[in-house]
């Protein structure tokens, strides 16, 4: 049975947020909503250590692991974290300062400017169905992942469509490079070939299996690859509550 969903709305000077939250999340919010009015300070916000998810990574660790340098990229990184770790497709502009604080980063002094810069760089895009909410783009994902793989901010842009890495050299064919044997895509493909996904598997189980085979990744490192396997119809996915778990997570299995 799927978890019940409730609608919560917060409105006040400079903020207007309406969200659907799961029953477990509502249970954490109700004590705050029912307490007598009192000002909330930054210390009242959940700390980075409180923001651990099913993948056991905090928002602070997630952004640090991406090796990003600018506020526009941090905004895209927050949107990517929400999508991959919390299964949320968008982030509202008004809630970005709180996420910066949870990550241990100072909130931008000119948030509107930085959001516009992130949009201009095609790292994020506004959800036209819900004004003021933004989702990370595929360009944003490639850029942020590229920073992590190269270890140098900015160098990953050469891997974007139309960049030097996409242009074939003279005398060469236009074939795309295949994943290296040491890359995460190749490692997941090995498990597909070995029929490891004959039974539904979670990303957490995937991380453990790859580690047992000598390939060490964190769950967010594999989310994009798993999405591509699903799109290519090499795997299918379904949300289920794992044994001993309390919330639904994606399970991947053979098509």
C-alpha positions in Angstrom: 0.0 0.0 0.0 1.4 3.4 -0.9 2.1 5.9 1.8 -0.5 8.6 2.5 0.3 12.1 1.2 -0.7 15.4 2.9 -0.6 18.9 1.6 1.2 21.5 3.7 1.3 25.2 3.0 3.6 27.8 4.6 2.9 31.5 3.8 4.3 34.7 5.2 6.5 37.7 4.4 8.7 36.8 1.5 7.8 33.1 1.4 5.0 31.0 0.0 5.5 27.3 -0.2 2.9 24.6 -0.8 4.1 21.0 -0.7 2.8 17.5 -0.7 4.5 15.5 2.1 4.5 11.9 3.1 2.9 10.8 6.3 6.3 10.2 8.0 7.5 13.7 7.0 4.2 15.1 8.4 4.9 13.4 11.7 8.1 15.4 12.0 6.5 18.7 11.1 3.4 18.5 13.3 5.3 19.2 16.6 6.7 22.4 15.1 3.3 23.5 13.8 1.5 22.8 17.0 4.0 24.5 19.4 3.3 28.1 20.5 4.6 30.7 18.2 8.4 31.2 18.6 11.0 32.6 16.3 13.1 30.0 14.4 16.8 30.6 14.2 19.3 29.0 11.9 20.2 26.7 14.8 16.7 25.3 14.7 17.1 24.0 11.1 18.1 20.4 10.7 21.8 20.1 10.6 23.7 18.4 7.8 24.0 15.3 9.9 20.2 15.2 10.3 19.7 15.3 6.5 20.9 11.7 5.9 18.8 9.8 3.4 18.3 6.2 2.4 21.6 6.5 0.5 23.3 7.6 3.7 24.7 10.8 2.3 24.0 14.3 3.6 23.4 17.4 1.4 26.7 18.8 2.6 28.6 15.7 1.6 26.7 15.5 -1.7 27.7 19.0 -2.8 31.3 18.6 -1.6 31.6 15.4 -3.5 30.5 17.2 -6.7 33.5 19.5 -6.4 31.5 22.6 -7.4 32.6 26.1 -6.9 29.9 28.7 -7.6 26.4 29.4 -6.2 24.6 28.7 -9.5 26.2 25.3 -9.5 25.3 24.8 -5.8 21.7 25.6 -6.7 21.8 22.9 -9.4 23.5 20.6 -6.9 20.7 21.1 -4.4 18.1 20.3 -7.1 20.1 17.2 -8.1 20.3 16.1 -4.4 16.6 16.4 -4.0 15.9 14.4 -7.2 18.4 11.6 -6.5 18.3 11.3 -2.7 14.8 12.4 -1.8 13.0 11.6 -5.1 11.8 15.3 -5.5 11.7 16.7 -9.0 11.8 20.4 -8.1 13.1 22.8 -5.6 11.3 26.1 -4.7 13.4 29.3 -4.9 12.2 30.3 -1.5 13.5 27.2 0.2 17.0 27.4 -1.3 18.5 29.5 1.6 17.5 26.8 4.1 19.2 24.1 1.9 22.3 26.2 1.7 22.4 26.4 5.5 21.8 22.6 5.9 24.8 22.1 3.6 26.9 24.3 5.8 27.1 27.0 3.1 26.2 30.7 3.5 23.0 31.6 1.7 23.5 33.7 -1.4 23.4 37.5 -0.8 21.6 37.9 -4.2 19.6 34.7 -4.6 17.6 35.9 -7.6 20.7 36.8 -9.5 22.3 33.4 -8.8 19.1 31.5 -9.8 19.0 33.5 -13.1 22.6 32.7 -13.7 21.9 29.0 -13.1 19.1 29.2 -15.6 21.2 31.1 -18.1 23.9 28.4 -17.9 21.2 25.8 -18.4 22.0 24.1 -15.2 18.4 24.3 -14.0 15.1 25.2 -15.6 11.9 26.6 -14.2 8.9 24.2 -14.0 6.4 26.1 -16.1 3.5 24.2 -14.3 4.7 25.5 -11.0 6.2 29.0 -11.1 9.1 29.6 -8.8 10.2 26.0 -8.7 13.2 24.6 -10.6 14.5 21.3 -11.8 18.0 20.2 -12.7 18.5 19.8 -16.4 20.5 17.0 -18.1 23.1 19.7 -19.0 23.3 20.4 -15.2 23.7 16.8 -14.4 26.5 16.3 -16.9 28.3 19.4 -15.8 28.1 18.5 -12.1 29.1 14.9 -12.6 31.9 16.0 -14.9 33.3 18.2 -12.1 33.4 15.2 -9.8 35.1 12.9 -12.4 37.7 15.4 -13.5 38.3 16.9 -10.0 38.6 20.4 -11.6 35.7 22.7 -11.8 34.9 23.9 -15.3 36.8 21.3 -17.3 33.7 19.1 -17.6 32.1 21.6 -19.9 34.1 20.1 -22.8 31.9 17.0 -22.6 28.7 18.9 -23.2 26.9 18.4 -26.6 28.7 20.4 -29.3 31.9 20.7 -27.3 35.3 19.5 -28.4 34.8 16.1 -27.0 31.7 15.6 -29.3 33.4 16.7 -32.5 35.2 13.9 -34.4 38.7 14.6 -35.4 39.7 14.7 -39.0 39.9 11.3 -40.6 38.1 9.7 -37.7 34.6 8.2 -37.7 31.7 9.8 -35.8 31.4 6.8 -33.4 30.8 7.7 -29.7 33.3 6.5 -27.2 32.2 3.4 -25.4 32.3 3.3 -21.6 35.6 2.2 -20.1 35.7 -1.1 -18.4 36.3 0.7 -15.1 33.4 3.1 -15.4 30.1 2.8 -13.4 28.1 2.1 -16.6 30.3 -0.8 -17.6 30.2 -2.2 -14.0 26.4 -2.1 -14.0 26.3 -3.7 -17.4 28.4 -6.6 -16.0 25.7 -7.2 -13.4 23.0 -7.1 -16.0 25.0 -9.7 -18.1 25.4 -11.8 -15.0 21.6 -11.8 -14.4 22.2 -10.2 -11.0 19.0 -8.2 -11.5 16.9 -11.3 -12.0 15.6 -10.4 -8.5 14.6 -6.8 -7.8 17.6 -4.9 -6.4 17.9 -1.5 -4.7 20.7 1.0 -5.3 21.9 0.4 -1.8 22.3 -3.3 -2.7 24.0 -2.3 -5.9 26.6 -0.3 -4.0 27.4 -3.3 -1.8 27.6 -5.7 -4.7 30.0 -3.4 -6.6 32.1 -2.9 -3.6 32.4 -6.7 -3.2 33.6 -6.8 -6.8 36.2 -4.1 -6.0 34.3 -1.1 -7.5 33.5 1.5 -4.9 30.8 4.1 -5.6 28.3 6.0 -3.6 24.6 5.7 -4.4 24.3 9.2 -6.1 27.1 8.2 -8.4 24.9 5.4 -9.8 21.5 7.1 -10.0 22.1 8.6 -13.4 23.4 5.4 -14.9 20.4 3.4 -13.5 18.0 5.9 -15.2 19.8 5.4 -18.5 19.5 1.6 -18.2 15.7 2.0 -17.5 15.3 4.4 -20.5 17.2 1.9 -22.7 14.8 -0.9 -21.4 17.7 -2.9 -20.1 16.2 -2.7 -16.7 12.8 -1.8 -15.3 12.1 -0.2 -11.9 9.3 -0.2 -9.4 8.9 1.4 -6.0 8.5 -1.0 -3.1 9.2 -1.0 0.6 12.3 -3.2 1.3 12.3 -5.8 4.1 12.6 -4.0 7.4 12.2 -0.6 5.7 9.7 2.2 6.3 9.4 3.9 3.0 9.3 2.9 -0.7 12.5 3.0 -2.7 13.2 2.1 -6.3 13.9 -1.6 -7.1 15.5 -2.5 -10.4 15.1 -5.8 -12.2 15.5 -7.3 -15.6 13.2 -6.1 -18.3 
